[in-house]
Amino acid sequence: MIQYDRHMCDSQTYRILVINPGSTSTKLSFFEQETEVSRENVVHPSEELKKYTSIVDQMSYRLEYIKRFIDNNGIGKSKLDAVVGRGGLLKPIPSGVYRVNSQMLEDLKNARFGEHASNLGGILAYELARELKCSAFIMDPVVVDEMEDVARLSGMPELERRSIFHALNQKSAAKEIARTIGKPYAECNLIVAHMGGGISVGAHRKGRVVDVNNALDGDGPFSPERSGGLPAGQLVRLCFEGTCMKEEILNKINGRGGVVAYRGTNNFSDVSRDVKAGDPHALLIYDAMAYQISQEICKHGATLKGEVDRIILTGGMAQDEDFVERIRARVFHLAPVDVVPGEREMYALARGALSVLRHEEEEQEYR
């Protein structure tokens, strides 16, 4: 298991269970302080999930797997201090650690702001914490909104730009790099590109993400599963040609767009492999994605008025050194480029709960 640097503020050993529900999986980790003691990625077969009419109906089904993880790892024999779940689709909120309360549960269970597997994070955390008599938290859901008003205008009053992005991973990577350069995150200007199934590029000014592309609804660079920004006029004409239904268009934007539309796979490793094998079409897609990410990064040079401490590349695609170098070659003139490869969600969730338990930061209230 991974050992992270410790920053002890008291002598108590805190034990934290982390729950990260995905569309077809539930990731689980048990932490003592910053040390991940055990983990499991439970894969849920599609034929099992088809039994449930909505995501919230899966709560009891997934809860049984979590209880099995607790029993198999002897976690129940030692008191848990907190259960922290991945934040779901809630109302726009500032960054932070939020205790799960009745208003949050109501919004998640009713899918008031949209239905997504991550909605189960807070619900499952609350149910377990109630049984185990400990605290239940979520942290930095995708709806974290710190955008400046000037960034919200799209050019069409009916369509305000929205902040939906990989807040958890972006904030975690940003804080890590801030520590390495010896400055508080709240004093840094950073551009962070999370590169996974979706791609989000955020401008972090003095601890706040003041502008970021909507990585869910087709904004910014195209990604393994999403179309990114599209020519508006052409998209409108495609919608009204009558050859595509509404749901098909939405799937082309999110789920069947980007790399999967060009290459028939949403696995970035497949594209990278084909590039190394000399496939010219794979190389074109590979280069185009790096090109668009680089453009989105450089755009935020203007957002931050040229005052950029670091550019940070994170997410699964940041593990591909050749891809990283293609981006670095286009953006290094703006600021030094740091790489924090891979997903950091489980550690970020545990570290957030720990910071509240240690009174390093105050928990937030969802109203």
HELIX and SHEET records of a PDB file:
HELIX    1   1 SER A   46  LEU A   49  1                                   4    
HELIX    2   2 VAL A   56  GLN A   58  5                                   3    
HELIX    3   3 MET A   59  ASN A   72  1                                  14    
HELIX    4   4 ILE A   75  LYS A   77  5                                   3    
HELIX    5   5 SER A  102  LYS A  109  1                                   8    
HELIX    6   6 ASN A  119  LEU A  132  1                                  14    
HELIX    7   7 ASP A  149  ALA A  151  5                                   3    
HELIX    8   8 ALA A  167  THR A  180  1                                  14    
HELIX    9   9 TYR A  185  GLU A  187  5                                   3    
HELIX   10  10 ALA A  232  PHE A  240  1                                   9    
HELIX   11  11 LYS A  246  ILE A  253  1                                   8    
HELIX   12  12 VAL A  259  ARG A  263  1                                   5    
HELIX   13  13 PHE A  268  LYS A  276  1                                   9    
HELIX   14  14 PRO A  280  THR A  303  1                                  24    
HELIX   15  15 GLY A  316  GLN A  319  5                                   4    
HELIX   16  16 GLU A  321  VAL A  331  1                                  11    
HELIX   17  17 GLU A  345  LEU A  357  1                                  13    
SHEET    1   A 6 THR A  35  VAL A  43  0                                        
SHEET    2   A 6 SER A  25  GLU A  32 -1                                        
SHEET    3   A 6 ARG A  15  PRO A  21 -1                                        
SHEET    4   A 6 ALA A  82  ARG A  86  1                                        
SHEET    5   A 6 SER A 135  MET A 139  1                                        
SHEET    6   A 6 VAL A  97  ARG A  99 -1                                        
SHEET    1   B 5 ARG A 208  VAL A 212  0                                        
SHEET    2   B 5 ILE A 199  ARG A 205 -1                                        
SHEET    3   B 5 ASN A 189  MET A 195 -1                                        
SHEET    4   B 5 ARG A 310  GLY A 315  1                                        
SHEET    5   B 5 VAL A 337  PRO A 341  1                                        
END                                                                             
